[in-house]
Amino acid sequence: MSASELCLRPATEQADAVRNGEVTAVQLLDAVLARVDAHNDAINAVVITQIDDARRRASALDQAFERGEELGPLHGVPVTIKEAFDLAGSPTTWGFPFMATNLASSTAELAERLLAAGANIYGKTNVPVALAEWQSFNPIYGTTNNPWDLTRTPGGSSGGSAASLAAGFAGLELGSDIGASIRNPAHYCGVFGHKPSFGLLPQRGHALPGVVAPTDIAVVGPMARSAADLDVAMTALTTPLPGAPTAGMPHLPRESRTSLADFEVGVMLTSDVVDQDDSLTTCLQTAIDSLVDAGLNVTVAHPPIDQAEAHDNYRSLLLSALGVFDPEDQYMAMAEHGDRWHSGDRDSRAVAGHKSTLSHREWWQAANRREQLRQIWATWFESYDLLLCPTAASTAFTHDERGLGGGGRIMVNGSEERMSDQLFWAGWSCNVYLPATVAPVGLAADGLPAGLQIVAPYMHDRRSIAFAGLIEQTLGGYQVPPGFEALDQP
């Protein structure tokens, strides 16, 4: 297989090809960069590069191979990471113009762990301002487009990450998620994404300057073109750097089941809380039917939780978590809207203002209720191995830079719905700290990818990833977007 063809294969296959001497790390990097040169102007996924450093690293990896040294599981794999992760010597801006000159002095811990596993990080991918959007546009780097349809979003806030993977610009990606920021882009672009259990992976080097306290709900995790890549990535990302203390490191149970028939899953494809496009629901149902035909044991089951209340709880804790990062003038404006809420107003701005500026007492009450919901989920998972549900309420939507907070709209069954009203599936697993993997399950009627969200019990991340692998074996997994096939190169 040529280096050009390898660019569209899973990271594990790329590493095997380097390890077996079929291609060098330098050749693989060159092939990836050729794809970036050919296609990145159209999609604008990769916005920062460190090519000279990556070439030196690739040469060093090839020399290690020639010396017969032990090679890491990602040896020679070209990788990009989300712009919000620090990469020494490159800007970390989170899309904020005032941070355009903020150069990272060190590299994020998870990026270091990927490098230790042999990955070759050559660049960073686009994000929305403050990572607070389901699209990926900002005043510094512009707008990222979906490789499947340039008029549509690749998602956000890890939209550049998903577009980079779908287009063959990287074998693996690092993303982050507080409101489906890994899961929606994976769904919209037809790749795999894993939102880890809350607290599992360290976030050092994925924060605004001066921020050291963890952000509630937020996690960081891998994105890839195969489930096996997610599993390898999770091993690398949970492996401490040489010399680092290992006491207190979490243990992720291995998943021993290897057949769909070994799993008992609950399926919930719709909710009364959120409008959902019928064509997406049909696509997901078709996928479920195919899995059942292949031996999966399925029960249509709605966890015993008031869905509207759970959604409101998530929005309270989400907006409260994000509100602490608002500039002072914006925070005070939201507080004024919150005052209207306390006076009885319930319009969207009053509700958002209240939730963004919760008192500590109000936050604790919401967090305490969340802990009660977590206990209900834990009990539910005593009867089911997994929950299968949508990732979002539609396929990738047309660019609308009014955005989540500015009245942006998504077309659902021919009608415009507010983006902000579509947060339900984002929080269904995220707010209660559960791991969730997104696996592509085919194309909807509009020809765009659809991803199924696989929710597992807390700290059973490998269970949802393993199940994503079984889906991949049954339904086919990642597809190359039209027009992004391998370049005509050796």
Steps between C-alpha positions, in 0.01 A plus 500: 500500500636844407560774755223699331252216551614453860394857579137382499559184700478466880791617711571143610548398137724799439718407798515137387611610151785703649588221743507244218718717280235550233529877531716735703373756748642770272312365197175477696536856628573623148191323367282660767644845432429451130134444590502814712643695208234356267192537718547722804422823317149364442425381853738706716545230764874527573576857611844467664794287389845414635626322190873537560464352849284219360756419229777480760282278714415275203871461419574412861221242499642343184847488652359330809338241272831439322675448836243239593376692800165424660232694319187653650149400388464824300852501353513746212128582488440864394270665752326834541356629826226748583624860512402528867778256599840653562777406259829661598588789271157526336205730574222388730215746452167321548391728215535817709662785303663639815688169536634492143856550624472256791780250428505183708824444692427131556295218349175366645541184704278289275688617191823401674354156566417461129854602409633245749294235317673591174248740348630788289302817576543744214217750549186626670141520383235771508256581781221751572549791737519375861427146371135592551338413169383211279683659209869585466557861406687788660646841406857367490479192280164531328245225436551126470280311253375143504682279245166334416341835404694824512183698570454315830666500837745228606372558852665660799682559699725218370379567145845552354602172662219300338551667162872424514431132565229471236725662239800278577713777650574302819488146630380610843371811675464645847169672573302619799134485600267683737199526269556229235818669373657162418179314426319741267801552270556124483134454407497784247823391325461121512790416732537343845519700820520411868389721788671344804364462849528831682832536680669212320752695290711796617432841349835667567574709193135526395397818683504875470807670651483505877221240522607198704172392661308232306187604312185313595374251237791566262715209378773444242524196277594338167346506155591256224398312185451166676394365836828311536681833470291639786600203716870541422469873560336447838786272602750767399302779664467314831870405511703740717813652352830335596592594853154633585327370814250222441328497839129569467491432126152378401453146377283441195358147491569309182197393297511125437182465295564462129152445353189715465302212648697538825350842568165601645432858397226755546404716205352848518481668160267792575403729785202725557743766621657568161375507141694259280526463125302196384757404236771478767276290725427268205872462429576415862209256517624327185840463665344355815299254290817384325672450836202297624518287184866442585409372848471802729254480791301823506236644729322827430565651839478850642700538822273589795596867497286803432660602173389863511630538854830333410537733203432806717751375756763464227436846359530650849833333571631552146424873485629545853826327406541711185390825663809522720709565188287789371674839490385718790275723290332201338457328837336810648266523200399138554448574869256777405304251291513265800343770714205497260470124555478559874223752427299237316613540135559171320616607153813329367737781598362516854538122539853502357594796718379322812677174423825678405513682833372245753573566864712236671188380682312460170800327339528258791132413475539425128818300563332305779212411268752391240654259752155353557461456123838329487378247757190432289719444194726262695198294601369500140834365376464201728240375249658626177855493369461811285258766382477577129361843410544784249797734514309803373156583361608532136787437264751780436315828461564794270739764632322757717747726674237650727593191699378327813477816705385736228187344361654256252259251343503133395257357248300213651228340286487809282461745789756723665586411858729698730843341536491556873184287527689201358729446801302205636708214357820688586416495868319167525827321579737793549340667800507180706868437416443183295730390217355503149640388166368613163522254210399578140211278388445613141355788304160659558260580216678832440825316428668622819656281771310385806660390824352291781580597860598203720475578872671277757512490881747726675863400439398227255641697208641192329154343491351770277815508285494121456134514402582774248744252351225241462282761329791577268538132411128473427422829326831609353609802705684795346441591137722733296311821411447539123787691345744409777621168363871414503716733292659360186844460658729207577 
